[in-house]
Amino acid sequence: MQWSYERGKINKNPCRGVRKFSANQRDRYITDEEYLAVYQCANTITKVAMELAYLCAAR
């Protein structure tokens, strides 16, 4: 939004003043058994998303 405001694309930045959500750090990773249990129950599109996230090392 700031980029658009600075270039005159919008009149004001509606996000100004919005505080960032604080993320909690996590130390636990999904186990292979947990991954497979969810994967086996998932529909096709969810399986594709899971595989893509896994291959990209996404959280």
N, CA, C and O atoms as a CHARMM CRD file, in Angstrom:
* protein
*
  236
    1    1 MET  N      0.81500  -1.18600   0.00000 PROA 1      0.00000
    2    1 MET  CA     0.00000   0.00000   0.00000 PROA 1      0.00000
    3    1 MET  C      0.86200   1.25400   0.00000 PROA 1      0.00000
    4    1 MET  O      0.55000   2.23300  -0.67900 PROA 1      0.00000
    5    2 GLN  N      1.94000   1.22000   0.75900 PROA 2      0.00000
    6    2 GLN  CA     2.81900   2.38500   0.82600 PROA 2      0.00000
    7    2 GLN  C      3.39800   2.69000  -0.55100 PROA 2      0.00000
    8    2 GLN  O      3.51600   3.85600  -0.92700 PROA 2      0.00000
    9    3 TRP  N      3.75600   1.66300  -1.29900 PROA 3      0.00000
   10    3 TRP  CA     4.29500   1.83500  -2.64500 PROA 3      0.00000
   11    3 TRP  C      3.28300   2.56700  -3.52400 PROA 3      0.00000
   12    3 TRP  O      3.64300   3.49700  -4.24500 PROA 3      0.00000
   13    4 SER  N      2.02700   2.15100  -3.46600 PROA 4      0.00000
   14    4 SER  CA     0.96900   2.78700  -4.26400 PROA 4      0.00000
   15    4 SER  C      0.74000   4.22300  -3.83500 PROA 4      0.00000
   16    4 SER  O      0.54000   5.09600  -4.68000 PROA 4      0.00000
   17    5 TYR  N      0.76600   4.48000  -2.54500 PROA 5      0.00000
   18    5 TYR  CA     0.57700   5.83700  -2.02500 PROA 5      0.00000
   19    5 TYR  C      1.69900   6.75200  -2.49300 PROA 5      0.00000
   20    5 TYR  O      1.44600   7.87000  -2.94300 PROA 5      0.00000
   21    6 GLU  N      2.93300   6.28300  -2.38800 PROA 6      0.00000
   22    6 GLU  CA     4.08100   7.09900  -2.78300 PROA 6      0.00000
   23    6 GLU  C      4.07000   7.43300  -4.26700 PROA 6      0.00000
   24    6 GLU  O      4.63700   8.45000  -4.66800 PROA 6      0.00000
   25    7 ARG  N      3.45200   6.61800  -5.07700 PROA 7      0.00000
   26    7 ARG  CA     3.40800   6.84200  -6.51700 PROA 7      0.00000
   27    7 ARG  C      2.10100   7.47200  -6.98700 PROA 7      0.00000
   28    7 ARG  O      1.86500   7.59300  -8.18900 PROA 7      0.00000
   29    8 GLY  N      1.26100   7.86800  -6.05100 PROA 8      0.00000
   30    8 GLY  CA     0.02200   8.55100  -6.38900 PROA 8      0.00000
   31    8 GLY  C     -1.07800   7.66000  -6.93100 PROA 8      0.00000
   32    8 GLY  O     -2.04000   8.15300  -7.51900 PROA 8      0.00000
   33    9 LYS  N     -0.95100   6.36500  -6.74300 PROA 9      0.00000
   34    9 LYS  CA    -1.97700   5.43000  -7.22800 PROA 9      0.00000
   35    9 LYS  C     -3.21100   5.43400  -6.32700 PROA 9      0.00000
   36    9 LYS  O     -4.32300   5.17400  -6.78500 PROA 9      0.00000
   37   10 ILE  N     -3.00600   5.73200  -5.04200 PROA 10     0.00000
   38   10 ILE  CA    -4.10700   5.84600  -4.08500 PROA 10     0.00000
   39   10 ILE  C     -3.91900   7.13100  -3.29100 PROA 10     0.00000
   40   10 ILE  O     -2.80100   7.63100  -3.17000 PROA 10     0.00000
   41   11 ASN  N     -5.01600   7.66800  -2.74800 PROA 11     0.00000
   42   11 ASN  CA    -4.96700   8.94100  -2.03100 PROA 11     0.00000
   43   11 ASN  C     -4.41000   8.83200  -0.61700 PROA 11     0.00000
   44   11 ASN  O     -3.78600   9.76800  -0.11800 PROA 11     0.00000
   45   12 LYS  N     -4.63500   7.69400   0.02500 PROA 12     0.00000
   46   12 LYS  CA    -4.08700   7.49000   1.36300 PROA 12     0.00000
   47   12 LYS  C     -3.85100   6.00700   1.57700 PROA 12     0.00000
   48   12 LYS  O     -4.46500   5.15800   0.93100 PROA 12     0.00000
   49   13 ASN  N     -2.95500   5.71900   2.49000 PROA 13     0.00000
   50   13 ASN  CA    -2.60600   4.34000   2.80200 PROA 13     0.00000
   51   13 ASN  C     -3.54500   3.83000   3.89600 PROA 13     0.00000
   52   13 ASN  O     -3.41100   4.23200   5.05200 PROA 13     0.00000
   53   14 PRO  N     -4.49700   2.94900   3.55000 PROA 14     0.00000
   54   14 PRO  CA    -5.43800   2.45800   4.56400 PROA 14     0.00000
   55   14 PRO  C     -4.77800   1.54600   5.60000 PROA 14     0.00000
   56   14 PRO  O     -5.37900   1.23800   6.62900 PROA 14     0.00000
   57   15 CYS  N     -3.56500   1.12200   5.33300 PROA 15     0.00000
   58   15 CYS  CA    -2.85300   0.24200   6.26700 PROA 15     0.00000
   59   15 CYS  C     -2.01100   1.01100   7.27300 PROA 15     0.00000
   60   15 CYS  O     -1.45900   0.41600   8.19900 PROA 15     0.00000
   61   16 ARG  N     -1.90500   2.31500   7.10600 PROA 16     0.00000
   62   16 ARG  CA    -1.08500   3.10200   8.02100 PROA 16     0.00000
   63   16 ARG  C     -1.67300   3.00900   9.42200 PROA 16     0.00000
   64   16 ARG  O     -2.87300   3.20000   9.61600 PROA 16     0.00000
   65   17 GLY  N     -0.83000   2.71900  10.37800 PROA 17     0.00000
   66   17 GLY  CA    -1.25600   2.61700  11.76600 PROA 17     0.00000
   67   17 GLY  C     -1.66300   1.22200  12.19600 PROA 17     0.00000
   68   17 GLY  O     -1.88800   0.97900  13.38200 PROA 17     0.00000
   69   18 VAL  N     -1.76100   0.30100  11.24500 PROA 18     0.00000
   70   18 VAL  CA    -2.10900  -1.07000  11.59300 PROA 18     0.00000
   71   18 VAL  C     -0.85900  -1.74900  12.14100 PROA 18     0.00000
   72   18 VAL  O      0.19400  -1.75000  11.50200 PROA 18     0.00000
   73   19 ARG  N     -0.99000  -2.32200  13.32100 PROA 19     0.00000
   74   19 ARG  CA     0.15800  -2.98100  13.94300 PROA 19     0.00000
   75   19 ARG  C      0.36000  -4.37300  13.36000 PROA 19     0.00000
   76   19 ARG  O     -0.59700  -5.06600  13.01500 PROA 19     0.00000
   77   20 LYS  N      1.61400  -4.76200  13.25900 PROA 20     0.00000
   78   20 LYS  CA     1.93600  -6.08900  12.75800 PROA 20     0.00000
   79   20 LYS  C      1.55600  -7.13900  13.79100 PROA 20     0.00000
   80   20 LYS  O      1.66000  -6.91900  14.99800 PROA 20     0.00000
   81   21 PHE  N      1.11900  -8.26600  13.29500 PROA 21     0.00000
   82   21 PHE  CA     0.78800  -9.40000  14.14500 PROA 21     0.00000
   83   21 PHE  C      2.08600 -10.01600  14.63400 PROA 21     0.00000
   84   21 PHE  O      2.98800 -10.29000  13.84200 PROA 21     0.00000
   85   22 SER  N      2.18000 -10.22900  15.92000 PROA 22     0.00000
   86   22 SER  CA     3.40800 -10.82200  16.45100 PROA 22     0.00000
   87   22 SER  C      3.35200 -12.34000  16.28900 PROA 22     0.00000
   88   22 SER  O      2.41600 -12.99800  16.74300 PROA 22     0.00000
   89   23 ALA  N      4.35500 -12.86400  15.64600 PROA 23     0.00000
   90   23 ALA  CA     4.41500 -14.30200  15.40200 PROA 23     0.00000
   91   23 ALA  C      5.20600 -14.97800  16.51200 PROA 23     0.00000
   92   23 ALA  O      6.24700 -14.48500  16.94700 PROA 23     0.00000
   93   24 ASN  N      4.69800 -16.10100  16.95500 PROA 24     0.00000
   94   24 ASN  CA     5.40100 -16.88400  17.96400 PROA 24     0.00000
   95   24 ASN  C      6.32900 -17.87600  17.27100 PROA 24     0.00000
   96   24 ASN  O      5.93100 -18.55500  16.32500 PROA 24     0.00000
   97   25 GLN  N      7.54900 -17.95100  17.74400 PROA 25     0.00000
   98   25 GLN  CA     8.50400 -18.90200  17.19000 PROA 25     0.00000
   99   25 GLN  C      8.10300 -20.31100  17.61000 PROA 25     0.00000
  100   25 GLN  O      7.65400 -20.53700  18.73400 PROA 25     0.00000
  101   26 ARG  N      8.27000 -21.23400  16.70100 PROA 26     0.00000
  102   26 ARG  CA     7.95100 -22.62600  17.00500 PROA 26     0.00000
  103   26 ARG  C      9.19200 -23.48200  16.81300 PROA 26     0.00000
  104   26 ARG  O      9.95300 -23.30000  15.86200 PROA 26     0.00000
  105   27 ASP  N      9.38000 -24.40800  17.72200 PROA 27     0.00000
  106   27 ASP  CA    10.52800 -25.30000  17.65000 PROA 27     0.00000
  107   27 ASP  C     10.13800 -26.71000  17.22300 PROA 27     0.00000
  108   27 ASP  O     11.00200 -27.56100  17.01700 PROA 27     0.00000
  109   28 ARG  N      8.85500 -26.95200  17.09400 PROA 28     0.00000
  110   28 ARG  CA     8.40100 -28.29900  16.79000 PROA 28     0.00000
  111   28 ARG  C      8.11700 -28.42600  15.29800 PROA 28     0.00000
  112   28 ARG  O      7.47900 -27.55800  14.70100 PROA 28     0.00000
  113   29 TYR  N      8.59000 -29.50200  14.70900 PROA 29     0.00000
  114   29 TYR  CA     8.33900 -29.78600  13.30500 PROA 29     0.00000
  115   29 TYR  C      7.47700 -31.03100  13.20000 PROA 29     0.00000
  116   29 TYR  O      7.49400 -31.88900  14.08200 PROA 29     0.00000
  117   30 ILE  N      6.72700 -31.12100  12.12000 PROA 30     0.00000
  118   30 ILE  CA     5.86100 -32.27200  11.91100 PROA 30     0.00000
  119   30 ILE  C      6.72700 -33.50900  11.66000 PROA 30     0.00000
  120   30 ILE  O      7.74500 -33.44300  10.97100 PROA 30     0.00000
  121   31 THR  N      6.31000 -34.61500  12.22300 PROA 31     0.00000
  122   31 THR  CA     7.05700 -35.86000  12.01900 PROA 31     0.00000
  123   31 THR  C      6.62000 -36.49700  10.70300 PROA 31     0.00000
  124   31 THR  O      5.58200 -36.14200  10.14500 PROA 31     0.00000
  125   32 ASP  N      7.41600 -37.42900  10.21900 PROA 32     0.00000
  126   32 ASP  CA     7.05500 -38.14700   8.99600 PROA 32     0.00000
  127   32 ASP  C      5.72900 -38.88200   9.16900 PROA 32     0.00000
  128   32 ASP  O      4.91400 -38.93300   8.24700 PROA 32     0.00000
  129   33 GLU  N      5.52000 -39.44400  10.34300 PROA 33     0.00000
  130   33 GLU  CA     4.28200 -40.18100  10.61000 PROA 33     0.00000
  131   33 GLU  C      3.07100 -39.24500  10.58200 PROA 33     0.00000
  132   33 GLU  O      2.02800 -39.59400  10.03000 PROA 33     0.00000
  133   34 GLU  N      3.21100 -38.05900  11.17500 PROA 34     0.00000
  134   34 GLU  CA     2.11800 -37.08100  11.17100 PROA 34     0.00000
  135   34 GLU  C      1.82400 -36.60700   9.75000 PROA 34     0.00000
  136   34 GLU  O      0.66400 -36.49400   9.35200 PROA 34     0.00000
  137   35 TYR  N      2.87500 -36.33400   8.99600 PROA 35     0.00000
  138   35 TYR  CA     2.71300 -35.88300   7.61200 PROA 35     0.00000
  139   35 TYR  C      1.95500 -36.92900   6.80200 PROA 35     0.00000
  140   35 TYR  O      1.00500 -36.60400   6.09000 PROA 35     0.00000
  141   36 LEU  N      2.37900 -38.17900   6.91400 PROA 36     0.00000
  142   36 LEU  CA     1.73400 -39.25400   6.16000 PROA 36     0.00000
  143   36 LEU  C      0.28600 -39.46100   6.58400 PROA 36     0.00000
  144   36 LEU  O     -0.56600 -39.74700   5.74300 PROA 36     0.00000
  145   37 ALA  N     -0.00300 -39.32200   7.86900 PROA 37     0.00000
  146   37 ALA  CA    -1.37600 -39.48800   8.34800 PROA 37     0.00000
  147   37 ALA  C     -2.29600 -38.43600   7.74000 PROA 37     0.00000
  148   37 ALA  O     -3.40800 -38.74900   7.31500 PROA 37     0.00000
  149   38 VAL  N     -1.83500 -37.19400   7.70000 PROA 38     0.00000
  150   38 VAL  CA    -2.63800 -36.12300   7.09900 PROA 38     0.00000
  151   38 VAL  C     -2.71400 -36.31800   5.59000 PROA 38     0.00000
  152   38 VAL  O     -3.78000 -36.16100   4.99400 PROA 38     0.00000
  153   39 TYR  N     -1.59200 -36.65900   4.97400 PROA 39     0.00000
  154   39 TYR  CA    -1.52100 -36.82800   3.52100 PROA 39     0.00000
  155   39 TYR  C     -2.49100 -37.90800   3.04300 PROA 39     0.00000
  156   39 TYR  O     -3.15700 -37.73900   2.02200 PROA 39     0.00000
  157   40 GLN  N     -2.56600 -39.00300   3.77400 PROA 40     0.00000
  158   40 GLN  CA    -3.44200 -40.10800   3.38100 PROA 40     0.00000
  159   40 GLN  C     -4.91700 -39.72900   3.44400 PROA 40     0.00000
  160   40 GLN  O     -5.72600 -40.29300   2.70700 PROA 40     0.00000
  161   41 CYS  N     -5.27800 -38.79500   4.30000 PROA 41     0.00000
  162   41 CYS  CA    -6.67200 -38.37000   4.44600 PROA 41     0.00000
  163   41 CYS  C     -7.02200 -37.18100   3.55000 PROA 41     0.00000
  164   41 CYS  O     -8.19500 -36.83600   3.40800 PROA 41     0.00000
  165   42 ALA  N     -6.02000 -36.56100   2.95100 PROA 42     0.00000
  166   42 ALA  CA    -6.23100 -35.31700   2.20400 PROA 42     0.00000
  167   42 ALA  C     -6.81900 -35.57600   0.82200 PROA 42     0.00000
  168   42 ALA  O     -6.64900 -36.64700   0.23900 PROA 42     0.00000
  169   43 ASN  N     -7.52700 -34.54200   0.31000 PROA 43     0.00000
  170   43 ASN  CA    -8.01000 -34.61900  -1.06400 PROA 43     0.00000
  171   43 ASN  C     -6.86400 -34.26500  -2.01200 PROA 43     0.00000
  172   43 ASN  O     -5.78300 -33.88500  -1.56000 PROA 43     0.00000
  173   44 THR  N     -7.08800 -34.38400  -3.30500 PROA 44     0.00000
  174   44 THR  CA    -6.01800 -34.21200  -4.29100 PROA 44     0.00000
  175   44 THR  C     -5.36700 -32.84400  -4.22600 PROA 44     0.00000
  176   44 THR  O     -4.13900 -32.75300  -4.23100 PROA 44     0.00000
  177   45 ILE  N     -6.14400 -31.78600  -4.16500 PROA 45     0.00000
  178   45 ILE  CA    -5.57400 -30.43300  -4.16400 PROA 45     0.00000
  179   45 ILE  C     -4.75200 -30.18300  -2.90000 PROA 45     0.00000
  180   45 ILE  O     -3.73100 -29.49800  -2.94800 PROA 45     0.00000
  181   46 THR  N     -5.19200 -30.73300  -1.78000 PROA 46     0.00000
  182   46 THR  CA    -4.43700 -30.58600  -0.53300 PROA 46     0.00000
  183   46 THR  C     -3.13000 -31.36200  -0.60700 PROA 46     0.00000
  184   46 THR  O     -2.10300 -30.89900  -0.11100 PROA 46     0.00000
  185   47 LYS  N     -3.16200 -32.53400  -1.22100 PROA 47     0.00000
  186   47 LYS  CA    -1.93400 -33.30900  -1.39900 PROA 47     0.00000
  187   47 LYS  C     -0.92500 -32.53600  -2.24100 PROA 47     0.00000
  188   47 LYS  O      0.26200 -32.49600  -1.91500 PROA 47     0.00000
  189   48 VAL  N     -1.39700 -31.92600  -3.31900 PROA 48     0.00000
  190   48 VAL  CA    -0.50900 -31.13300  -4.17800 PROA 48     0.00000
  191   48 VAL  C      0.08500 -29.97500  -3.38400 PROA 48     0.00000
  192   48 VAL  O      1.28200 -29.70500  -3.48400 PROA 48     0.00000
  193   49 ALA  N     -0.74100 -29.29000  -2.59800 PROA 49     0.00000
  194   49 ALA  CA    -0.26100 -28.16800  -1.78700 PROA 49     0.00000
  195   49 ALA  C      0.75100 -28.64400  -0.74800 PROA 49     0.00000
  196   49 ALA  O      1.75600 -27.97400  -0.50800 PROA 49     0.00000
  197   50 MET  N      0.49500 -29.78600  -0.13800 PROA 50     0.00000
  198   50 MET  CA     1.42600 -30.33100   0.85400 PROA 50     0.00000
  199   50 MET  C      2.76700 -30.67500   0.21700 PROA 50     0.00000
  200   50 MET  O      3.82300 -30.38200   0.78000 PROA 50     0.00000
  201   51 GLU  N      2.72100 -31.29800  -0.95800 PROA 51     0.00000
  202   51 GLU  CA     3.95900 -31.65900  -1.65000 PROA 51     0.00000
  203   51 GLU  C      4.74600 -30.41900  -2.04700 PROA 51     0.00000
  204   51 GLU  O      5.96700 -30.37500  -1.89400 PROA 51     0.00000
  205   52 LEU  N      4.05100 -29.42000  -2.55300 PROA 52     0.00000
  206   52 LEU  CA     4.71100 -28.17700  -2.95000 PROA 52     0.00000
  207   52 LEU  C      5.34700 -27.49000  -1.74800 PROA 52     0.00000
  208   52 LEU  O      6.49200 -27.04300  -1.81800 PROA 52     0.00000
  209   53 ALA  N      4.61100 -27.40500  -0.65100 PROA 53     0.00000
  210   53 ALA  CA     5.14800 -26.78300   0.56400 PROA 53     0.00000
  211   53 ALA  C      6.35700 -27.55900   1.07600 PROA 53     0.00000
  212   53 ALA  O      7.34100 -26.96000   1.51200 PROA 53     0.00000
  213   54 TYR  N      6.28900 -28.86700   1.02600 PROA 54     0.00000
  214   54 TYR  CA     7.40100 -29.70200   1.49000 PROA 54     0.00000
  215   54 TYR  C      8.63600 -29.49700   0.61700 PROA 54     0.00000
  216   54 TYR  O      9.74400 -29.34400   1.13100 PROA 54     0.00000
  217   55 LEU  N      8.44600 -29.49300  -0.70200 PROA 55     0.00000
  218   55 LEU  CA     9.57600 -29.34500  -1.62000 PROA 55     0.00000
  219   55 LEU  C     10.19600 -27.95400  -1.56700 PROA 55     0.00000
  220   55 LEU  O     11.37700 -27.78400  -1.87100 PROA 55     0.00000
  221   56 CYS  N      9.40000 -26.95900  -1.18100 PROA 56     0.00000
  222   56 CYS  CA     9.90700 -25.58300  -1.05300 PROA 56     0.00000
  223   56 CYS  C     10.43400 -25.30000   0.34900 PROA 56     0.00000
  224   56 CYS  O     10.88000 -24.19000   0.63900 PROA 56     0.00000
  225   57 ALA  N     10.38200 -26.29300   1.20500 PROA 57     0.00000
  226   57 ALA  CA    10.79900 -26.14700   2.60300 PROA 57     0.00000
  227   57 ALA  C      9.98500 -25.07800   3.31800 PROA 57     0.00000
  228   57 ALA  O     10.50100 -24.35500   4.16900 PROA 57     0.00000
  229   58 ALA  N      8.70300 -24.98600   2.96100 PROA 58     0.00000
  230   58 ALA  CA     7.80400 -24.02400   3.60100 PROA 58     0.00000
  231   58 ALA  C      7.36400 -24.55500   4.95200 PROA 58     0.00000
  232   58 ALA  O      7.37000 -25.76000   5.20200 PROA 58     0.00000
  233   59 ARG  N      6.97500 -23.61000   5.83200 PROA 59     0.00000
  234   59 ARG  CA     6.48900 -24.02000   7.14500 PROA 59     0.00000
  235   59 ARG  C      5.03400 -24.36800   7.07000 PROA 59     0.00000
  236   59 ARG  O      4.43500 -24.74000   8.08000 PROA 59     0.00000
